[in-house]
Amino acid sequence: MTETYRNKTRNVVLTKDDVGKTKPTCYNLPPSQHAYGRSDPPDVENAQEVTMTWAPHVPTPSPALYLQDFRKINKMGTKSGVANAKQLAEFRKGKDVRVTPRGPAGRSTNHIPSHADPSQVYGVKGKPGTPINNIVGGHFAKRSEEAILAQYQYYAEQSELPNGKHRIKLTKAAGDRIHEARMRRADAQSETPREEFKMSKFKKVSPRLKLRPLNGPQEYESELDSPGRPLNHSAFDDAHLD
């Protein structure tokens, strides 16, 4: 049995697959261009009709409007001389007594403006539409350029005057730095000079200056040279300090 015959038979047992290839199908399928599934019917109501058409709410009618008022029918039958159920059934055939809708119990507080004025509109008014023509045509950009040009012309006219001065608008950071610098300068000027630290026992002592005599070193040397002579400590201290 050849390979071609096996594939033509479309028998699941006889059909064989090759290495690296899918097994041939054994079903009579439509051609590859066939689309499976069911095509949906076109939607008559597209997005434009949904967004541009306003459908007002239609309240569902109350089922009580179509109910029979059996209590009232029974009272009418009693007045007409109905004595049993059979006579009541015959009496109801020609009578159509509906239930009267009842309003809310107590005083009604649902008084809203639309009850008195049907044209009343609720909600927040939306912003006007964006002028697309002005945006595409560059109207806003042109108006901004004209405002900047007029400002530059004003500065030029002020600078050409003999005493022309114009105020420079500072940024917030620059203004804060200037304010902090002024505050530091004012604090430095208002500070009193600090008193130097001095121990309490020396606060009342006035400064003294003692000059060394001209013959001081000679006396110091003579005292050092003489072995039996006592040493003058005051002369030694003065020479050591010098």
C-alpha positions as protocol buffer text, in pm:
chain_id: "A"
residue {
  index: 1
  type: MET
  ca { x: 0 y: 0 z: 0 }
}
residue {
  index: 2
  type: THR
  ca { x: 158 y: 324 z: -112 }
}
residue {
  index: 3
  type: GLU
  ca { x: 180 y: 647 z: 85 }
}
residue {
  index: 4
  type: THR
  ca { x: -44 y: 827 z: -163 }
}
residue {
  index: 5
  type: TYR
  ca { x: -314 y: 566 z: -128 }
}
residue {
  index: 6
  type: ARG
  ca { x: -305 y: 587 z: 251 }
}
residue {
  index: 7
  type: ASN
  ca { x: -356 y: 965 z: 239 }
}
residue {
  index: 8
  type: LYS
  ca { x: -640 y: 937 z: -11 }
}
residue {
  index: 9
  type: THR
  ca { x: -828 y: 685 z: 200 }
}
residue {
  index: 10
  type: ARG
  ca { x: -849 y: 939 z: 488 }
}
residue {
  index: 11
  type: ASN
  ca { x: -842 y: 651 z: 730 }
}
residue {
  index: 12
  type: VAL
  ca { x: -711 y: 749 z: 1072 }
}
residue {
  index: 13
  type: VAL
  ca { x: -541 y: 412 z: 1116 }
}
residue {
  index: 14
  type: LEU
  ca { x: -374 y: 404 z: 773 }
}
residue {
  index: 15
  type: THR
  ca { x: -265 y: 768 z: 751 }
}
residue {
  index: 16
  type: LYS
  ca { x: 93 y: 819 z: 870 }
}
residue {
  index: 17
  type: ASP
  ca { x: 286 y: 1132 z: 944 }
}
residue {
  index: 18
  type: ASP
  ca { x: 641 y: 1221 z: 851 }
}
residue {
  index: 19
  type: VAL
  ca { x: 916 y: 1340 z: 1082 }
}
residue {
  index: 20
  type: GLY
  ca { x: 900 y: 1717 z: 1124 }
}
residue {
  index: 21
  type: LYS
  ca { x: 560 y: 1747 z: 959 }
}
residue {
  index: 22
  type: THR
  ca { x: 208 y: 1749 z: 1092 }
}
residue {
  index: 23
  type: LYS
  ca { x: -15 y: 1452 z: 1041 }
}
residue {
  index: 24
  type: PRO
  ca { x: -249 y: 1506 z: 744 }
}
residue {
  index: 25
  type: THR
  ca { x: -611 y: 1556 z: 838 }
}
residue {
  index: 26
  type: CYS
  ca { x: -863 y: 1281 z: 791 }
}
residue {
  index: 27
  type: TYR
  ca { x: -1168 y: 1507 z: 764 }
}
residue {
  index: 28
  type: ASN
  ca { x: -1325 y: 1671 z: 463 }
}
residue {
  index: 29
  type: LEU
  ca { x: -1266 y: 2032 z: 562 }
}
residue {
  index: 30
  type: PRO
  ca { x: -1350 y: 2341 z: 358 }
}
residue {
  index: 31
  type: PRO
  ca { x: -1070 y: 2519 z: 172 }
}
residue {
  index: 32
  type: SER
  ca { x: -822 y: 2738 z: 359 }
}
residue {
  index: 33
  type: GLN
  ca { x: -1006 y: 3057 z: 252 }
}
residue {
  index: 34
  type: HIS
  ca { x: -1318 y: 2949 z: 439 }
}
residue {
  index: 35
  type: ALA
  ca { x: -1408 y: 3156 z: 748 }
}
residue {
  index: 36
  type: TYR
  ca { x: -1566 y: 2966 z: 1035 }
}
residue {
  index: 37
  type: GLY
  ca { x: -1828 y: 3107 z: 1268 }
}
residue {
  index: 38
  type: ARG
  ca { x: -2136 y: 3322 z: 1227 }
}
residue {
  index: 39
  type: SER
  ca { x: -2119 y: 3675 z: 1094 }
}
residue {
  index: 40
  type: ASP
  ca { x: -2284 y: 3931 z: 1320 }
}
residue {
  index: 41
  type: PRO
  ca { x: -2550 y: 4152 z: 1166 }
}
residue {
  index: 42
  type: PRO
  ca { x: -2447 y: 4516 z: 1125 }
}
residue {
  index: 43
  type: ASP
  ca { x: -2532 y: 4741 z: 1417 }
}
residue {
  index: 44
  type: VAL
  ca { x: -2789 y: 4996 z: 1310 }
}
residue {
  index: 45
  type: GLU
  ca { x: -2713 y: 5221 z: 1608 }
}
residue {
  index: 46
  type: ASN
  ca { x: -2351 y: 5328 z: 1573 }
}
residue {
  index: 47
  type: ALA
  ca { x: -2137 y: 5538 z: 1808 }
}
residue {
  index: 48
  type: GLN
  ca { x: -2251 y: 5869 z: 1658 }
}
residue {
  index: 49
  type: GLU
  ca { x: -2617 y: 5796 z: 1718 }
}
residue {
  index: 50
  type: VAL
  ca { x: -2546 y: 5677 z: 2072 }
}
residue {
  index: 51
  type: THR
  ca { x: -2347 y: 5987 z: 2172 }
}
residue {
  index: 52
  type: MET
  ca { x: -2545 y: 6250 z: 1981 }
}
residue {
  index: 53
  type: THR
  ca { x: -2899 y: 6132 z: 2050 }
}
residue {
  index: 54
  type: TRP
  ca { x: -3060 y: 6181 z: 2389 }
}
residue {
  index: 55
  type: ALA
  ca { x: -3310 y: 5916 z: 2489 }
}
residue {
  index: 56
  type: PRO
  ca { x: -3526 y: 6037 z: 2779 }
}
residue {
  index: 57
  type: HIS
  ca { x: -3621 y: 5797 z: 3052 }
}
residue {
  index: 58
  type: VAL
  ca { x: -3966 y: 5644 z: 3018 }
}
residue {
  index: 59
  type: PRO
  ca { x: -4088 y: 5518 z: 3354 }
}
residue {
  index: 60
  type: THR
  ca { x: -4243 y: 5174 z: 3365 }
}
residue {
  index: 61
  type: PRO
  ca { x: -4618 y: 5195 z: 3426 }
}
residue {
  index: 62
  type: SER
  ca { x: -4724 y: 5073 z: 3765 }
}
residue {
  index: 63
  type: PRO
  ca { x: -4899 y: 4732 z: 3761 }
}
residue {
  index: 64
  type: ALA
  ca { x: -5155 y: 4867 z: 4008 }
}
residue {
  index: 65
  type: LEU
  ca { x: -5318 y: 5063 z: 3724 }
}
residue {
  index: 66
  type: TYR
  ca { x: -5440 y: 4739 z: 3563 }
}
residue {
  index: 67
  type: LEU
  ca { x: -5563 y: 4562 z: 3879 }
}
residue {
  index: 68
  type: GLN
  ca { x: -5930 y: 4519 z: 3959 }
}
residue {
  index: 69
  type: ASP
  ca { x: -6065 y: 4666 z: 4279 }
}
residue {
  index: 70
  type: PHE
  ca { x: -6239 y: 4355 z: 4418 }
}
residue {
  index: 71
  type: ARG
  ca { x: -6339 y: 4530 z: 4737 }
}
residue {
  index: 72
  type: LYS
  ca { x: -6533 y: 4792 z: 4548 }
}
residue {
  index: 73
  type: ILE
  ca { x: -6687 y: 4531 z: 4315 }
}
residue {
  index: 74
  type: ASN
  ca { x: -6807 y: 4327 z: 4612 }
}
residue {
  index: 75
  type: LYS
  ca { x: -6969 y: 4634 z: 4766 }
}
residue {
  index: 76
  type: MET
  ca { x: -7139 y: 4713 z: 4436 }
}
residue {
  index: 77
  type: GLY
  ca { x: -7261 y: 4351 z: 4410 }
}
residue {
  index: 78
  type: THR
  ca { x: -7401 y: 4359 z: 4762 }
}
residue {
  index: 79
  type: LYS
  ca { x: -7597 y: 4674 z: 4680 }
}
residue {
  index: 80
  type: SER
  ca { x: -7726 y: 4506 z: 4361 }
}
residue {
  index: 81
  type: GLY
  ca { x: -7854 y: 4201 z: 4550 }
}
residue {
  index: 82
  type: VAL
  ca { x: -7582 y: 3946 z: 4467 }
}
residue {
  index: 83
  type: ALA
  ca { x: -7620 y: 3654 z: 4710 }
}
residue {
  index: 84
  type: ASN
  ca { x: -7372 y: 3384 z: 4597 }
}
residue {
  index: 85
  type: ALA
  ca { x: -7047 y: 3336 z: 4406 }
}
residue {
  index: 86
  type: LYS
  ca { x: -7221 y: 3243 z: 4079 }
}
residue {
  index: 87
  type: GLN
  ca { x: -7419 y: 3564 z: 4074 }
}
residue {
  index: 88
  type: LEU
  ca { x: -7103 y: 3759 z: 4162 }
}
residue {
  index: 89
  type: ALA
  ca { x: -6918 y: 3605 z: 3867 }
}
residue {
  index: 90
  type: GLU
  ca { x: -7199 y: 3710 z: 3634 }
}
residue {
  index: 91
  type: PHE
  ca { x: -7204 y: 4054 z: 3789 }
}
residue {
  index: 92
  type: ARG
  ca { x: -6828 y: 4105 z: 3737 }
}
residue {
  index: 93
  type: LYS
  ca { x: -6844 y: 4032 z: 3364 }
}
residue {
  index: 94
  type: GLY
  ca { x: -6985 y: 4371 z: 3281 }
}
residue {
  index: 95
  type: LYS
  ca { x: -6789 y: 4569 z: 3537 }
}
residue {
  index: 96
  type: ASP
  ca { x: -6436 y: 4710 z: 3494 }
}
residue {
  index: 97
  type: VAL
  ca { x: -6338 y: 4876 z: 3820 }
}
residue {
  index: 98
  type: ARG
  ca { x: -5967 y: 4958 z: 3845 }
}
residue {
  index: 99
  type: VAL
  ca { x: -5767 y: 5023 z: 4161 }
}
residue {
  index: 100
  type: THR
  ca { x: -5727 y: 5394 z: 4224 }
}
residue {
  index: 101
  type: PRO
  ca { x: -5356 y: 5481 z: 4266 }
}
residue {
  index: 102
  type: ARG
  ca { x: -5286 y: 5624 z: 4607 }
}
residue {
  index: 103
  type: GLY
  ca { x: -5038 y: 5898 z: 4682 }
}
residue {
  index: 104
  type: PRO
  ca { x: -4773 y: 5886 z: 4955 }
}
residue {
  index: 105
  type: ALA
  ca { x: -4901 y: 5898 z: 5310 }
}
residue {
  index: 106
  type: GLY
  ca { x: -4848 y: 6222 z: 5497 }
}
residue {
  index: 107
  type: ARG
  ca { x: -4724 y: 6554 z: 5369 }
}
residue {
  index: 108
  type: SER
  ca { x: -4526 y: 6537 z: 5049 }
}
residue {
  index: 109
  type: THR
  ca { x: -4184 y: 6705 z: 5069 }
}
residue {
  index: 110
  type: ASN
  ca { x: -4056 y: 6619 z: 4722 }
}
residue {
  index: 111
  type: HIS
  ca { x: -4104 y: 6963 z: 4577 }
}
residue {
  index: 112
  type: ILE
  ca { x: -3824 y: 7021 z: 4328 }
}
residue {
  index: 113
  type: PRO
  ca { x: -3789 y: 7308 z: 4080 }
}
residue {
  index: 114
  type: SER
  ca { x: -3853 y: 7087 z: 3778 }
}
residue {
  index: 115
  type: HIS
  ca { x: -4208 y: 7021 z: 3900 }
}
residue {
  index: 116
  type: ALA
  ca { x: -4294 y: 7388 z: 3868 }
}
residue {
  index: 117
  type: ASP
  ca { x: -4068 y: 7465 z: 3571 }
}
residue {
  index: 118
  type: PRO
  ca { x: -4020 y: 7177 z: 3325 }
}
residue {
  index: 119
  type: SER
  ca { x: -3733 y: 7366 z: 3159 }
}
residue {
  index: 120
  type: GLN
  ca { x: -3527 y: 7356 z: 3480 }
}
residue {
  index: 121
  type: VAL
  ca { x: -3182 y: 7204 z: 3422 }
}
residue {
  index: 122
  type: TYR
  ca { x: -2970 y: 7055 z: 3701 }
}
residue {
  index: 123
  type: GLY
  ca { x: -2597 y: 7013 z: 3729 }
}
residue {
  index: 124
  type: VAL
  ca { x: -2290 y: 7226 z: 3661 }
}
residue {
  index: 125
  type: LYS
  ca { x: -2268 y: 7408 z: 3334 }
}
residue {
  index: 126
  type: GLY
  ca { x: -1997 y: 7267 z: 3113 }
}
residue {
  index: 127
  type: LYS
  ca { x: -1719 y: 7480 z: 2976 }
}
residue {
  index: 128
  type: PRO
  ca { x: -1762 y: 7620 z: 2626 }
}
residue {
  index: 129
  type: GLY
  ca { x: -1621 y: 7430 z: 2334 }
}
residue {
  index: 130
  type: THR
  ca { x: -1256 y: 7476 z: 2243 }
}
residue {
  index: 131
  type: PRO
  ca { x: -1215 y: 7696 z: 1933 }
}
residue {
  index: 132
  type: ILE
  ca { x: -1027 y: 7451 z: 1714 }
}
residue {
  index: 133
  type: ASN
  ca { x: -998 y: 7703 z: 1429 }
}
residue {
  index: 134
  type: ASN
  ca { x: -806 y: 7946 z: 1652 }
}
residue {
  index: 135
  type: ILE
  ca { x: -576 y: 7669 z: 1773 }
}
residue {
  index: 136
  type: VAL
  ca { x: -497 y: 7538 z: 1426 }
}
residue {
  index: 137
  type: GLY
  ca { x: -460 y: 7890 z: 1286 }
}
residue {
  index: 138
  type: GLY
  ca { x: -216 y: 7995 z: 1560 }
}
residue {
  index: 139
  type: HIS
  ca { x: -439 y: 8274 z: 1694 }
}
residue {
  index: 140
  type: PHE
  ca { x: -336 y: 8224 z: 2057 }
}
residue {
  index: 141
  type: ALA
  ca { x: 35 y: 8205 z: 1971 }
}
residue {
  index: 142
  type: LYS
  ca { x: 11 y: 8524 z: 1768 }
}
residue {
  index: 143
  type: ARG
  ca { x: -165 y: 8705 z: 2053 }
}
residue {
  index: 144
  type: SER
  ca { x: 107 y: 8596 z: 2297 }
}
residue {
  index: 145
  type: GLU
  ca { x: 381 y: 8717 z: 2062 }
}
residue {
  index: 146
  type: GLU
  ca { x: 212 y: 9055 z: 2031 }
}
residue {
  index: 147
  type: ALA
  ca { x: 192 y: 9088 z: 2411 }
}
residue {
  index: 148
  type: ILE
  ca { x: 563 y: 9008 z: 2451 }
}
residue {
  index: 149
  type: LEU
  ca { x: 657 y: 9251 z: 2172 }
}
residue {
  index: 150
  type: ALA
  ca { x: 455 y: 9528 z: 2337 }
}
residue {
  index: 151
  type: GLN
  ca { x: 634 y: 9462 z: 2666 }
}
residue {
  index: 152
  type: TYR
  ca { x: 977 y: 9486 z: 2501 }
}
residue {
  index: 153
  type: GLN
  ca { x: 878 y: 9811 z: 2331 }
}
residue {
  index: 154
  type: TYR
  ca { x: 771 y: 9955 z: 2666 }
}
residue {
  index: 155
  type: TYR
  ca { x: 1110 y: 9863 z: 2820 }
}
residue {
  index: 156
  type: ALA
  ca { x: 1292 y: 10021 z: 2526 }
}
residue {
  index: 157
  type: GLU
  ca { x: 1095 y: 10344 z: 2562 }
}
residue {
  index: 158
  type: GLN
  ca { x: 1165 y: 10360 z: 2935 }
}
residue {
  index: 159
  type: SER
  ca { x: 1539 y: 10304 z: 2887 }
}
residue {
  index: 160
  type: GLU
  ca { x: 1564 y: 10580 z: 2624 }
}
residue {
  index: 161
  type: LEU
  ca { x: 1432 y: 10844 z: 2868 }
}
residue {
  index: 162
  type: PRO
  ca { x: 1697 y: 11064 z: 3040 }
}
residue {
  index: 163
  type: ASN
  ca { x: 1599 y: 10937 z: 3385 }
}
residue {
  index: 164
  type: GLY
  ca { x: 1437 y: 10624 z: 3265 }
}
residue {
  index: 165
  type: LYS
  ca { x: 1425 y: 10341 z: 3515 }
}
residue {
  index: 166
  type: HIS
  ca { x: 1226 y: 10024 z: 3509 }
}
residue {
  index: 167
  type: ARG
  ca { x: 1179 y: 9781 z: 3788 }
}
residue {
  index: 168
  type: ILE
  ca { x: 1333 y: 9439 z: 3740 }
}
residue {
  index: 169
  type: LYS
  ca { x: 1101 y: 9164 z: 3849 }
}
residue {
  index: 170
  type: LEU
  ca { x: 1293 y: 8921 z: 4065 }
}
residue {
  index: 171
  type: THR
  ca { x: 1222 y: 8555 z: 4107 }
}
residue {
  index: 172
  type: LYS
  ca { x: 1108 y: 8418 z: 4439 }
}
residue {
  index: 173
  type: ALA
  ca { x: 1446 y: 8256 z: 4511 }
}
residue {
  index: 174
  type: ALA
  ca { x: 1635 y: 8580 z: 4437 }
}
residue {
  index: 175
  type: GLY
  ca { x: 1399 y: 8780 z: 4657 }
}
residue {
  index: 176
  type: ASP
  ca { x: 1447 y: 8534 z: 4945 }
}
residue {
  index: 177
  type: ARG
  ca { x: 1827 y: 8554 z: 4918 }
}
residue {
  index: 178
  type: ILE
  ca { x: 1821 y: 8935 z: 4924 }
}
residue {
  index: 179
  type: HIS
  ca { x: 1589 y: 8936 z: 5225 }
}
residue {
  index: 180
  type: GLU
  ca { x: 1812 y: 8691 z: 5416 }
}
residue {
  index: 181
  type: ALA
  ca { x: 2122 y: 8899 z: 5338 }
}
residue {
  index: 182
  type: ARG
  ca { x: 1955 y: 9214 z: 5470 }
}
residue {
  index: 183
  type: MET
  ca { x: 1847 y: 9036 z: 5787 }
}
residue {
  index: 184
  type: ARG
  ca { x: 2200 y: 8906 z: 5852 }
}
residue {
  index: 185
  type: ARG
  ca { x: 2345 y: 9253 z: 5799 }
}
residue {
  index: 186
  type: ALA
  ca { x: 2093 y: 9409 z: 6039 }
}
residue {
  index: 187
  type: ASP
  ca { x: 2169 y: 9146 z: 6303 }
}
residue {
  index: 188
  type: ALA
  ca { x: 2543 y: 9205 z: 6270 }
}
residue {
  index: 189
  type: GLN
  ca { x: 2503 y: 9582 z: 6315 }
}
residue {
  index: 190
  type: SER
  ca { x: 2272 y: 9551 z: 6614 }
}
residue {
  index: 191
  type: GLU
  ca { x: 2494 y: 9309 z: 6807 }
}
residue {
  index: 192
  type: THR
  ca { x: 2690 y: 9459 z: 7103 }
}
residue {
  index: 193
  type: PRO
  ca { x: 3061 y: 9370 z: 7131 }
}
residue {
  index: 194
  type: ARG
  ca { x: 3110 y: 9073 z: 7355 }
}
residue {
  index: 195
  type: GLU
  ca { x: 3314 y: 9121 z: 7673 }
}
residue {
  index: 196
  type: GLU
  ca { x: 3633 y: 8919 z: 7683 }
}
residue {
  index: 197
  type: PHE
  ca { x: 3652 y: 8648 z: 7943 }
}
residue {
  index: 198
  type: LYS
  ca { x: 3850 y: 8741 z: 8253 }
}
residue {
  index: 199
  type: MET
  ca { x: 3866 y: 8581 z: 8593 }
}
residue {
  index: 200
  type: SER
  ca { x: 3689 y: 8775 z: 8867 }
}
residue {
  index: 201
  type: LYS
  ca { x: 4002 y: 8828 z: 9076 }
}
residue {
  index: 202
  type: PHE
  ca { x: 4179 y: 8996 z: 8785 }
}
residue {
  index: 203
  type: LYS
  ca { x: 3896 y: 9221 z: 8673 }
}
residue {
  index: 204
  type: LYS
  ca { x: 3999 y: 9509 z: 8903 }
}
residue {
  index: 205
  type: VAL
  ca { x: 4372 y: 9473 z: 8844 }
}
residue {
  index: 206
  type: SER
  ca { x: 4513 y: 9747 z: 8624 }
}
residue {
  index: 207
  type: PRO
  ca { x: 4784 y: 9666 z: 8371 }
}
residue {
  index: 208
  type: ARG
  ca { x: 5145 y: 9730 z: 8479 }
}
residue {
  index: 209
  type: LEU
  ca { x: 5463 y: 9762 z: 8280 }
}
residue {
  index: 210
  type: LYS
  ca { x: 5807 y: 9719 z: 8438 }
}
residue {
  index: 211
  type: LEU
  ca { x: 6108 y: 9803 z: 8227 }
}
residue {
  index: 212
  type: ARG
  ca { x: 6439 y: 9627 z: 8275 }
}
residue {
  index: 213
  type: PRO
  ca { x: 6727 y: 9854 z: 8379 }
}
residue {
  index: 214
  type: LEU
  ca { x: 7004 y: 9911 z: 8132 }
}
residue {
  index: 215
  type: ASN
  ca { x: 7261 y: 9731 z: 8347 }
}
residue {
  index: 216
  type: GLY
  ca { x: 7042 y: 9429 z: 8395 }
}
residue {
  index: 217
  type: PRO
  ca { x: 7238 y: 9171 z: 8195 }
}
residue {
  index: 218
  type: GLN
  ca { x: 7567 y: 9279 z: 8348 }
}
residue {
  index: 219
  type: GLU
  ca { x: 7428 y: 9237 z: 8698 }
}
residue {
  index: 220
  type: TYR
  ca { x: 7289 y: 8898 z: 8599 }
}
residue {
  index: 221
  type: GLU
  ca { x: 7625 y: 8786 z: 8463 }
}
residue {
  index: 222
  type: SER
  ca { x: 7812 y: 8917 z: 8770 }
}
residue {
  index: 223
  type: GLU
  ca { x: 7577 y: 8731 z: 9000 }
}
residue {
  index: 224
  type: LEU
  ca { x: 7630 y: 8410 z: 8807 }
}
residue {
  index: 225
  type: ASP
  ca { x: 8007 y: 8452 z: 8811 }
}
residue {
  index: 226
  type: SER
  ca { x: 8036 y: 8513 z: 9188 }
}
residue {
  index: 227
  type: PRO
  ca { x: 8006 y: 8175 z: 9360 }
}
residue {
  index: 228
  type: GLY
  ca { x: 7955 y: 8298 z: 9713 }
}
residue {
  index: 229
  type: ARG
  ca { x: 7704 y: 8569 z: 9635 }
}
residue {
  index: 230
  type: PRO
  ca { x: 7332 y: 8490 z: 9668 }
}
residue {
  index: 231
  type: LEU
  ca { x: 7136 y: 8489 z: 9341 }
}
residue {
  index: 232
  type: ASN
  ca { x: 6893 y: 8775 z: 9276 }
}
residue {
  index: 233
  type: HIS
  ca { x: 6578 y: 8598 z: 9156 }
}
residue {
  index: 234
  type: SER
  ca { x: 6411 y: 8917 z: 9038 }
}
residue {
  index: 235
  type: ALA
  ca { x: 6695 y: 8993 z: 8804 }
}
residue {
  index: 236
  type: PHE
  ca { x: 6689 y: 8630 z: 8684 }
}
residue {
  index: 237
  type: ASP
  ca { x: 6319 y: 8650 z: 8611 }
}
residue {
  index: 238
  type: ASP
  ca { x: 6351 y: 8976 z: 8421 }
}
residue {
  index: 239
  type: ALA
  ca { x: 6638 y: 8843 z: 8214 }
}
residue {
  index: 240
  type: HIS
  ca { x: 6452 y: 8518 z: 8146 }
}
residue {
  index: 241
  type: LEU
  ca { x: 6139 y: 8704 z: 8036 }
}
residue {
  index: 242
  type: ASP
  ca { x: 6340 y: 8923 z: 7801 }
}
